[in-house]
Amino acid sequence: MGFYRKKLITFFINEECNMKCIYCPIHSENSPHKSKPKVIDLKFAKKGVDDYFSNDFFAPHEKKGIRIFSNGEAMLEFETVKEIVAYAHKKADNDLFVEMQTNGYFGKDKADWIKKNVDLLWISMDGLKEIQNKHRPTIDDNSSFEVLNKNIKNISKSKRTKVGLRATISKYNVDKQIELIDYAIDNKLAAVFADPWGSLAEAEGQPDLMHYAKEFLKAWKYARQKSMTYGNEMTVNFDEEVEIYCRSCIPAPQFTPDGYVSSCDMVNNKDGFLPKLFPELIFGEYNKKENKIYYNQYHIKKLQSRNVYNLKDCRNCIVLKHCAGGCIGIAMSASFDFYGKHDKYCAVTKYLFKKMSEIVNNGYDKNIPIHP
């Protein structure tokens, strides 16, 4: 299913987290969030709902949808999340799709609310107890697995909420991907998506990307035998031809805690590495005094121009229309080029495309969850 089909409006709720993941930049010494973590302005969030539920972003036949996300942990701002969801329901005449991504480390009250209000929940889980606690300890260095496991078992019983796992793969769990699939099967989950730990700077725990790809392929074949959806950010467009990699090039809005409209999950504030290189990745700014969002039409057109027709380095690639240059944040970070690519990710994408030929052009299946 083409990744661009995840056409939702996203709210970056906050910048604070209750975990200390080994690969997360939020806790680094240079993190802009370290001293004064921000929370999204509710008036800004509601204005975003107003703008996008009333313009032509959603076609008349399309169900309106929102996505709760954070570069911290959204459920730490539970009241804010509840108010945004309630407001969006009202504006959508109670015909709303709600997706959320969370680390799953919260109490039963929040789990019970999710079961009643969220349609698709992605929980960040990297493996069973040993791996989960190595990758994703709590902020005070305690185990996170028990709480996470309890919440997954509770929420997965909901009649409303589909639950999927979003995993980060390091050199520590690259050979344990099938364990995640078995866990998902045992708990009747909807899907597992497992992306490699990627960073511009070399880090101790990063996997070799081609080794990751070979182990991913083994796990994918196993998952197919078990009728479990298993994917990653490189395979999301294999089943149908696309002109753009994802919703970033529509662009779909991502409302940030510092009052901007971003196009990408990797751009959660205006002061980050990527928007300094490519200011076009931010295409809107909130004026609090006027309660108005100003949209930059030049930036919107530039984002829309990152498509298969303008990717000069990809023109002769066999995967072009099933990749469209790959994740824009990853590609731009590596190439320093708005239309560039990440050579190592390209090699992995081509390898997997050739090995997974049975799903190429299988077509859009609305029953399969799209990558978180």
Residue, then its C-alpha position, 0 to 999 in steps of 0.5 A: m500500500g503506497f505510503y502516501r495513502k496515510k493521509l492524516i494530520t499529525f500532532f506532535i504533542n510534546e518534547e518530554c519523555n518517560m523513557k531513555c532509549i539508547y538511540c534517541p537524540i532527545h536525551s543528548e547533551n545537544s538536544p534543544h528539548k533538554s532544558k525547556p521541553k514544549v507542549i503543543d498549544l491547544k489553540f494552534a492544534k484546534k486551528g489546524v483541525d479547522d483548516y484541514f477539515s474545511n479545505d480540500f485536503f480530505a476528498p468528500h469520500e475520504k474519512k477524516g483522520i488525525r495522528i497523535f505523535s511525539n518526539g517524546e511521549a504523547m501520553l504524558e500530556f494526556e489531557t491535551v491528547k484527549e482534548i484534541v481528539a474530542y475536538a477533532h471528533k466534533k469537527a468530523d461529526n464523529d466520523l473520525f479515524v484516530e491513529m496514535q504512536t506511543n511507547g506504551y509506558f502508562g497506567k490502566d486509565k490511559a490504556d482504557w481510554i485508548k481502547k475507546n478512542v483510538d482506531l490504530l495504535w502503534i506501540s514502540m517495542d524492540g523485542l522481548k524483555e532483555i532487548q526491550n530493557k536494553h534498548r528502551p529503559t525508563i528515564d530512571d533506568n528501570s525495566s519498561f517491559e512489564v508495563l508495556n506487555k501488560n498494556i499490549k495484552n489489555i488494549s489488543k482485546s479491544k473491539r475498536t483498537k488495532v495494535g501494531l508494533r513499531a520496532t527499531i533494529s540494532k546490532y543487538n536484535v537484528d537476529k531476533q526479528i522473528e521473536l517480534i513476529d511470534y510475540a505479535i502472533d501470540n497477542k493477535l496484533a495487526a502488524v509489525f514494522a521494524d526499521p534499522w537504527g539509522s543516524l548520520a553519526e556512527a553509533e556503537g549499536q547500529p546494525d550493518l544495513m545489508h546484514y539487517a536486510k538479510e535478516f529482515l528478509k528471513a523474518w518477512k518470509y516467516a511472517r508471510q507463512k504465519s499471515m502476519t504483516y511485516g514491513n519496513e520503511m524501505t518496502v512500504n511502496f513495493d505493492e503499488e507504483v507511486e510518484i512520491y515516497c510518503r505524505s510529506c510530499i503532499p504535504a500532509p501537516q504535522f503541527t509542532p510544539d513550537g508552533y510550526v507546520s512541518s512536513c516530516d516526522m523527522v522535523n519536529n521543530k524549526d531549530g533542528f538539523l534538517p529545517k536549517l538545511f532545508p527550510e522548505l520542510i516547514f511550510g506553515e507558522y502559527n500566529k498566536k495573536e491572530n489565531k491564524i496559521y500562515y502557509n508558505q505556498y513556495h515551500i508547499k510547491k517545493l515539497q510537491s516537486r520531490n517526485v519520481y520525475n525530478l529525482k535525477d540520481c534515480r532516473n534509471c533505477i529499477v525501484l524508482k516507482h516503488c521507492a520515489g527516492g525513499c524517506i525524505g528525511i533520511a535521504m536529505s540528511a545523507s545527501f545534503d540535496f533536496y532531491g538526493k538519496h541515501d546510497k546505503y538505503c538504496a542498496v538495501t531497497k534494491y536488494l529487498f525489491k528483487k527478493m520480495s518480487e511476489i508482492v510487487n504491484n500486488g495492489y492497494d489493500k485497505n485492510i493492511p495497516i500502513h507503516p507508522 
